Amino acid sequence: MAAPVHLVVSVSGRRFVATAQVKLDATGVGQAMVSPAGVDWVTETITVSTSTSTLQPIASLYLDGVGQGGFLEGTFTGSRDTTDTSHLVQAGQQLICAWSGGDVGATAWLRVAGTSYPAGQGAT
């Protein structure tokens, strides 16, 4: 599996955009993570994409760990899809996107946009 890429984003004001990317490994698998630094996020859009899509990857979104307990949602079109489902991501938590079944060596991107709140005051 490719080494996960983790990006911590600081925000000023209420709007935020956080991005992370990963190169899919020799099995077409990779993970990218974003995390709010000292604030809570309420997501408005989460977009996943890949640089190539000869193989159509699956993308799954998790909160604080890849597994059934952290699963939020997923898509069978992990090469280009957007959700507008709102999720609360509290300060210190990680939003993780895991791709599988993608093109070997493709770059996968995670883009999260929404509103930030002082830590502990995130609204849903």
C-alpha positions as a Python dict, from the first residue, in 0.01 Angstrom:
ca = {
    (1, 'M'): (0, 0, 0),
    (2, 'A'): (123, 349, -79),
    (3, 'A'): (223, 557, 220),
    (4, 'P'): (-71, 773, 332),
    (5, 'V'): (-43, 1144, 276),
    (6, 'H'): (-169, 1354, 568),
    (7, 'L'): (-237, 1724, 541),
    (8, 'V'): (-332, 1939, 839),
    (9, 'V'): (-505, 2259, 737),
    (10, 'S'): (-535, 2576, 942),
    (11, 'V'): (-823, 2802, 854),
    (12, 'S'): (-892, 3170, 894),
    (13, 'G'): (-1252, 3278, 896),
    (14, 'R'): (-1544, 3045, 858),
    (15, 'R'): (-1497, 2894, 511),
    (16, 'F'): (-1233, 2633, 443),
    (17, 'V'): (-1101, 2411, 166),
    (18, 'A'): (-866, 2123, 251),
    (19, 'T'): (-694, 1899, -2),
    (20, 'A'): (-470, 1596, 7),
    (21, 'Q'): (-336, 1357, -253),
    (22, 'V'): (-174, 1016, -279),
    (23, 'K'): (-14, 808, -554),
    (24, 'L'): (-197, 475, -586),
    (25, 'D'): (34, 179, -524),
    (26, 'A'): (108, -133, -731),
    (27, 'T'): (-235, -273, -640),
    (28, 'G'): (-428, 48, -718),
    (29, 'V'): (-478, 132, -350),
    (30, 'G'): (-407, 452, -155),
    (31, 'Q'): (-526, 676, 129),
    (32, 'A'): (-534, 1053, 173),
    (33, 'M'): (-625, 1235, 495),
    (34, 'V'): (-720, 1583, 608),
    (35, 'S'): (-768, 1706, 963),
    (36, 'P'): (-893, 2030, 1118),
    (37, 'A'): (-629, 2208, 1326),
    (38, 'G'): (-786, 2356, 1640),
    (39, 'V'): (-1132, 2401, 1486),
    (40, 'D'): (-1435, 2189, 1398),
    (41, 'W'): (-1542, 2143, 1037),
    (42, 'V'): (-1887, 2092, 896),
    (43, 'T'): (-1839, 1963, 544),
    (44, 'E'): (-2050, 2089, 258),
    (45, 'T'): (-1883, 1912, -36),
    (46, 'I'): (-1630, 1633, -54),
    (47, 'T'): (-1482, 1557, -395),
    (48, 'V'): (-1268, 1260, -498),
    (49, 'S'): (-1083, 1227, -827),
    (50, 'T'): (-793, 1047, -991),
    (51, 'S'): (-549, 1145, -1266),
    (52, 'T'): (-644, 842, -1478),
    (53, 'S'): (-939, 603, -1474),
    (54, 'T'): (-879, 313, -1709),
    (55, 'L'): (-985, 114, -1404),
    (56, 'Q'): (-1272, 273, -1211),
    (57, 'P'): (-1166, 295, -846),
    (58, 'I'): (-1392, 270, -545),
    (59, 'A'): (-1348, 551, -291),
    (60, 'S'): (-1458, 513, 71),
    (61, 'L'): (-1471, 793, 327),
    (62, 'Y'): (-1392, 729, 694),
    (63, 'L'): (-1370, 927, 1016),
    (64, 'D'): (-1077, 845, 1246),
    (65, 'G'): (-984, 508, 1104),
    (66, 'V'): (-1040, 282, 808),
    (67, 'G'): (-1294, 16, 903),
    (68, 'Q'): (-1664, -39, 956),
    (69, 'G'): (-1671, 169, 1276),
    (70, 'G'): (-1546, 479, 1098),
    (71, 'F'): (-1722, 436, 761),
    (72, 'L'): (-1918, 746, 651),
    (73, 'E'): (-1996, 684, 284),
    (74, 'G'): (-1849, 563, -43),
    (75, 'T'): (-1872, 577, -421),
    (76, 'F'): (-1816, 332, -704),
    (77, 'T'): (-1696, 627, -915),
    (78, 'G'): (-1385, 718, -715),
    (79, 'S'): (-1222, 874, -1020),
    (80, 'R'): (-1461, 1170, -1018),
    (81, 'D'): (-1746, 1219, -772),
    (82, 'T'): (-1878, 1474, -524),
    (83, 'T'): (-2104, 1437, -222),
    (84, 'D'): (-2292, 1714, -46),
    (85, 'T'): (-2363, 1508, 265),
    (86, 'S'): (-2279, 1711, 575),
    (87, 'H'): (-2032, 1559, 824),
    (88, 'L'): (-1901, 1703, 1151),
    (89, 'V'): (-1524, 1660, 1182),
    (90, 'Q'): (-1404, 1777, 1521),
    (91, 'A'): (-1063, 1922, 1604),
    (92, 'G'): (-808, 1641, 1611),
    (93, 'Q'): (-1016, 1396, 1407),
    (94, 'Q'): (-909, 1272, 1064),
    (95, 'L'): (-1120, 1248, 751),
    (96, 'I'): (-972, 964, 545),
    (97, 'C'): (-1043, 866, 186),
    (98, 'A'): (-935, 517, 80),
    (99, 'W'): (-923, 427, -290),
    (100, 'S'): (-910, 69, -418),
    (101, 'G'): (-913, -84, -763),
    (102, 'G'): (-759, 220, -933),
    (103, 'D'): (-489, 256, -1197),
    (104, 'V'): (-140, 174, -1070),
    (105, 'G'): (57, 498, -1022),
    (106, 'A'): (-244, 729, -1064),
    (107, 'T'): (-267, 1032, -838),
    (108, 'A'): (-584, 1042, -626),
    (109, 'W'): (-714, 1367, -476),
    (110, 'L'): (-942, 1443, -183),
    (111, 'R'): (-1097, 1790, -162),
    (112, 'V'): (-1312, 1892, 136),
    (113, 'A'): (-1496, 2225, 157),
    (114, 'G'): (-1725, 2362, 424),
    (115, 'T'): (-1751, 2584, 728),
    (116, 'S'): (-1521, 2593, 1029),
    (117, 'Y'): (-1622, 2667, 1388),
    (118, 'P'): (-1426, 2713, 1710),
    (119, 'A'): (-1332, 2372, 1855),
    (120, 'G'): (-1625, 2215, 2036),
    (121, 'Q'): (-1878, 2441, 1868),
    (122, 'G'): (-1926, 2266, 1534),
    (123, 'A'): (-2286, 2272, 1420),
    (124, 'T'): (-2457, 2011, 1205),
}
